[in-house]
Amino acid sequence: MDKFVEENEVFEKYSIIKREQYADFLTNFLNQQAENGYVLNLNAEWGAGKTTFLKCWYNKLKANHPVVYFDAWKTDFTHDAMTALMDSFHAQLANPISGNKALIRDFYEKGMHFIKVAVPSLAVGYLKHKSGMPYDESLLQDITDTFGINVTEDSCSDALKETLKAALEQRKKVEGINEFKTALEKIAGEYIKVTHKNFPIYIFIDELDRCRPNYAIEVIENVKHFFNTKNFVFVIATDTKQLQHSIKAIYGYKFDSNLYLSRFFDNKITLPRPNISEYILNYKSIFKKKKDIKLNNNELANIYSTIFEFHGVNSLRDIEKILNTLELYNNCSDIEFKTLPLLTLLVLKTFHPEHYEEFKNKNLNPYSKNSEFISKIMANKINTYTSMNNIEIVTQSFLYYCLQELDSNLIGKPQTEIQPHDNAMKNEIKEFLKLIHNQTINSYNNKALLIDYINLTDLSFITDQDKYGFENI
């Protein structure tokens, strides 16, 4: 049974994200480009859904095409990326043809040229088995045959022997690139023959963002040698900005990481960002409302989305953790909590913890006009939310009142105070706030106090990155 990717990872499971059509487009495009090999860089920010997309695409492709999924992060504890890659190729391509011992042996023999000295036992054991000679004798014979120099002579210094060994190793690696690509093509051809699937072979390389910088670079620099293998499509998923930082960490701050990466890829695409409001609507259980509420779920989801955007939270993975926590808290208490203040506090605690601590310990409303938090977060943005009657409410003021209604004694003033003479706008904003506060995670007669919101927020464990749902999104 295929265990490299969970079988339940399918596009239907994430229909709200609407990416199946995009995967179909890529498949049609790449199938036409693969004759001489093709390399696609799939770019998206961390948490934007690269892994979920690749796994769903994998499960859709595998019915008609051979697919190899390589999770770089799961192997970055090793010291040799090439060994990990070869193991993935063997496990996912060679297993169906395991009866062809000669072909599999040829694959490992050709790949041996790439493996680091950290695993010399493989090379030593193979050479001894092949030639019947001890390793040193076999290697010295190869040097004599290749360079025409008898290194067994007493006149041949140890330094020269080491130089010739290094030169022979380098030559074998260069020659081994084409030999390894040929071995890959043979395995692919045999796999197609046995499984009756179709070319091209798809190779998905994922989770480079999460790897140690040197390992991420090593993976790319190893696979570059056989990128242009006939009928092979490589899809390298990256957070390109993050990967560029990794490259600079290895090669220096002034190194042109953008140019460096462009040499590896035939094309680069950015995974379309899903509509956050539509994604939020998928969490139906958090949209509990009292009977008299007039805002519909779409309007509420837009408010949720505005809160995430205002705080700089754009990752699906991060949003999912917050929403899962709200779902977890649903009906977990015998007092009534208003959803939006709780959401706001969870976001504040998770992504701006120092300002949450000021709110908790100093009674300071973080959305006050002159707060340090607002000065920092509003430096390059202006956010508004349009109410149902087309009156614009500044997001900062909305959030200020959202918390201030929990306790009027919170310190600070809003960005836009309501003028006494403007009763129409004052009443409109009051009505708007009343409506949104009628949305709760549970319904009881006992109303939660500010201390209850703080206690519940402090109980949250959403900092555990892989706790919920899209574990590898």
N, C-alpha and C positions, 0 to 999 in steps of 0.2 A: 504494500500500500504506500502511496506517495505521502511522505511525511515532511517534505521540505517546505511545503506551504500548506497551511490548514485548508481543508477542502471547503469549509463553510465561508471562506473569504471570497465572496462573489459580489458582483455589482448590485444585484438585487437587494442585498443586505444593506447597502448604503445608497438606496435609490434617491434619497434627499440630496445627495451630493452631485448626482447626474453626470457621471464621468464615463459611462460605458460607451457612449457615442464617440467620445474623444479617443478612447482606446481602439475602437474599430477604425477610425480614421488613421491612427498611427500604424496599425497592423497593415492596412491596405497600402500605405505609403512605403513602409519598410520592406514589405514583401517584394516590391518592385525595385528596391535599391540594393538588395542583398547579394547579387551575383558575385561581386568581387569583395564582399564584406562591407559592413557599414557600422558606424559608431555614433550613437545618439546620446547627447547629454540631456537628461531630464532634470530640470532645475526647479526647485521650490524651497521656500523657507522651512526651517525646522518646524515640525508639527503641522505642516500644511496638507499632509495626506499622501506623501510620496510612497511610503511603504504599503499603506492600504491599497493605493492605486496599483502598484506593481503586483501585489498578491492577487488582487481580483483579475488583473490582466493576465497573470500567469495561469490562473485556473480556467480562464476562457481560451487562452491560446493552446493549452496542452492537449486539447482534443484533436488538434490538427498539426501541431508543430512540437518538436522537441524543445523543452525549455529548461534552462539551468538557473536556479536562484542562489546567489551567493550573498550571504549576510556577513559583510566585512566586520561588523562590530562584534559578532560572536567569535571571531577568530583573531582579534587583535591582541590577545594575550600571547600569541605565538611569536616567534622571531623570524618567521619566514612566510611571507604572503604567498609565494609561488607554490609552496607545499600545500597550503590551504586551498588555493585555487585548483590545483591538480586533483586534490581529494574530492572537491565538488564536481569537477568534470567526470571523474571516475564514477562517483556514487550515482550521478544523475544521467550520465550518458552511457557508461560502459557496463553497468549492471545488467541491462537487458540483453547484452551480447557477451555475458561472462564466459560463455563456452568457447569463445575465440581467444584462447590464451596468448597466441602469438601476437595478435593485434594489441591486446592490453599491455603485454610486455614491451612491445615497440613504443607504445605511448609513454610508459614510464621511463624507458631508456632515453628517449629523445627529450623528455622534460627534465631529466636529471641534470642537464647542463645549466639549468636556471637555478637549481636549488643551492642554497647557501652552504658554506663550509660547516655550518652549525649541525648539519646532519651527514657527516662524511661516511658514516657506517653504511648508508644506502649505496653510495658509489663504490666503496671498498668491497662490500659484499657482492655487488653485481659484477665488478671487474674480475674478482677472484673466481666467481662461478663461471663466467664467460670464458676466461682464458686458461684457468687452471693455474695461473701464476700468482704469487703474492702481489699486493697492490704496487709496491715500489718497483718491482721488476717489470710489471706490465706497463707502468707509466714511463719508466726510463726507455723501454723498448719503443713506445709510441713517440717519444721525443727523438730518438735515433732515426726512426722511419720518417718522421715529419720534417725535421730540420737537417738531416744528414750529419748530425754531430753525435759521436759516440760518447755519451755522458758517463759511461762506466769506466772510461780511461782515468788513470791516476792524475793525468795532467788537467783534467776538467775540475775546476774549483767548485766548492759548494755554492758560492754566490752565483756562478754561471748556471749551475743546475737549477737553483731556485728561480732564476730569471727565465730559463727555458720552460720550466714547469708552468710559470705564470703565463708565458706567451702561448703555450699549448692550450691551457685552460681557456684563455680569451678566444683563441681561434675556434675551439670547439663550441663555445657559446654562440659565436657569430654564425657558424655553420649550422648549429643546432636550432636556430630560430626557424629556418625554413623546414628543417626536418620535423620539428615539433608541430608546425602548422600542417604539414602533410599527414602526420599521425592523427591530428585532430580531425582532418577531413576524412580520413579512412574510417575512424570510429563513427563520425556523423553519418557517413554513407551506409555503414553496416547497420547503424541504429534505424535509419530510415527504411532499410530493406526488411528488417525484422518486425518493426512496429507498424509499417505501412503509413507512417505520417509523412508530412511534406516539409521540404526546405522552405525557408531558412531555419537554422538553429538560433534560438533566442537565448542570450546570456544576460541575465539581470544582475547587476552589481549594486547592492543597496547598503545603506547605513554608513557610508563613508564619513558623514558629518559627525558621527558619534565616536569615531576612532581616534586613537592617538595620532597627532599630525604626521609623524614619520611613517606610521603604518599605512595611513590613507594614501600618502604619496607613493609608498612602495607598491601598493596594490595597483595603482594606475600605471606606474612605470614598469611593472611586470607584464601586465596585460597588453600594454602598447605594442609589444613585440609580435603579437598575433592578432591585433585588431583587424587587419585586412585579410583574414582567412576567408576563403571562398565559402559563400552560403552561410556565413555567421553574422548575426546582428547583435551588437553589444549595446545595451541600454545602461548607462551609468547614471544613477540617481544621486544628485548632490544638492546641498545648499551651497550654491556656487560662491557666494560671498564668504561663507564660513570656510569653505575649502581653500579659497584664496588666502585667507588668514593663516591657514595651516601651512600652505606653501611658503609664505613669507617667514613663518616661524622656522622653517628648515633652511631656506636659501637666503634669508635676509630681508629687511624691511623694504629696501629699494628694488627688490627683484620684481620684474614684470610678470606677476602671476596670471594676469588675464591672457597675455600673449602665450605664456607657457601652456595653459589649459587649451587654448584654441588650436594648438598643434595636434592635440589628441583626437578631437571630435570632428566628425563630418558636419554635424549640425547640432544646434542647441535650441531647446524649446523650454518654455516655462509652463508648468502645470497650472491650468486655470484655477483661480481661487473660487471656491464655492460661495454662494450667497449665504452669509452668516445668519441672516434673519430666517431664511428657509431652513437652515441647519438647526437652529434653535427650536423651530416649530416641531421638530421631530421628538422633542421631549414633552410629550403631551401631558404627563402627570404633574408638571410644575405649573400648568396654567389653570390653577384652581381659582375660581372667582365667586364672589357673592352674587346673588341673583340680580342685584340692581346695577351691576357694573355694565357700562356702555361700551367700553373699549373691547374690540375683538382681539383674537389671538394674534393676528398679523400686526396690529398696532403694538401689542405688548412685546412681541418678538423684536420689533424695530427698536423699542426702548431698551431691551436687553442688549441688542447689537450696539446701540449708541453708547451704553455704559462700557462695554468691552473696548470699543474703539477709542473712547475718551482716555482710557487707562493704558492704551498701547498694547492691548491683548488681541492679537490677530491669529494666533496659532489655534487650529482646530483641536489639537491635543490639549492645550491649556483651557480652552473654552469648555471642552467636554468634561474635564475634571471638576470645574466649578458647577456645571449643570448636574453632574452625577451626585455631587455633594448635596445640592438642593433636593434632588430626588430622594436621597438617603434620609434627609431630615423630614421629608413629608410624613406627617402623622407620627412623628417620633416624640411628641410632647403633648401635654394636656393644656397647653396655652397656645394662643394664636400669634403666629409670626407673619408680618407683612413681607412678601417675597422680595420686593425691590430693595428695601434697606438691607436685608440680609445678603442679597446678591452683591450689593455695593460693598458691604463690609468684607465679604469673602474675597472679592477682587482686590480690595485695598490691602488686606492682610497678606495675600499670596504674592502680589506683584509690587507692593510698595509698603513693606512691613514696618519700616521706620516711622512712617506717617500714621499707620494704624496704631502703633504704640503710643504716639502722641495723642491720638484721639482717645485711646483707652485710659491712659495714665494722666493726661493733662486736661481732659475734657474739651479738647480743641477740635472744632469742626474742620476737617481737612480741606473742605471746599470753600472756606472763608475767603473773602476778598484779598486779604494781604498774607495769606498763609504761604509758607515756603514751598509746600507741595504744589499749589496752584501756580506759583511763579515758575516752577520748573516744568510742569507738564503743559502749561499753556504758552510756553515760549514760542512755539512754531505752529500753533493750531488755533482755529476758532471753530467751536462746535455748537450747533444749534439743534433743537428738536422742534418740529412743527406739530402743534396740538391738533386735535380733530377739527377745530374751528379756524385753522390756519393762522394762529397766533404763535409767533416764534418764541420759544423759551430757551434761554441760554443753558446749555447742558450743565455748566458749573452751578448755576443758580438752582436748577432742578435737583441736582444731587445735594446741594446745601439744604434745601427744604426737606428733601427726602429723609435726611438724618435729623434735621432740627425738629421735625415733628415727633421724633422718638423722645426727645427731651429738650424743651425750650431753653434750658440753662446752658446748653453747649455754647462755647465761646466763639465769637467771630461774627462777621456780617457777610451777606451775600454780595455777589458781583453787581447785580442789578436789583436794587431795592424797589419795591412797589410804592409809587407815589400815592399819597392819600387822595389826591384829586382824581386819580385815574381809577375810579371804582370799577369800571367795566373790565379793565385788564386784571385788576386785583381779584375780582370775582371769578374771572376766567381761569386764572392760575390756581386759585383755591379749589375750583371745581375739578380742574385737571389733576391736582395733587390728591384730591379726595378719591377720584376714580382709580388712579393707579395704586393707591394704598388699599383699595378694596380687593386687590389681588393678593391672596395669602397662600401659604403652603399648607395650612390646615384651618379649620374653623371651630373655634371654641369661644365661650363667653369670657374667659380670662385672657386679657390682652398682655402680650409680652412687654416688659419694661426694657429700658436701655441695657441694664445689666444682664438681662436674659439674652439679648442679641450678642452682647460681648462674650458671654459664657458659651453660647452655641458656636459662635465663630471661632473661639479658641479651641473648641473640640475638633475642628476640621483637620483632616489629615491629607489634604489635597496636594501637599508638597511631595508626596510619594509619586514620582513621575510615571511609573508603570502600574499603578494600582488598578486602574479601571479600563474598561472598554477597548479603545483603540490602543492596545498596548504597544504596538509598533507602527503607529500611524505615520 
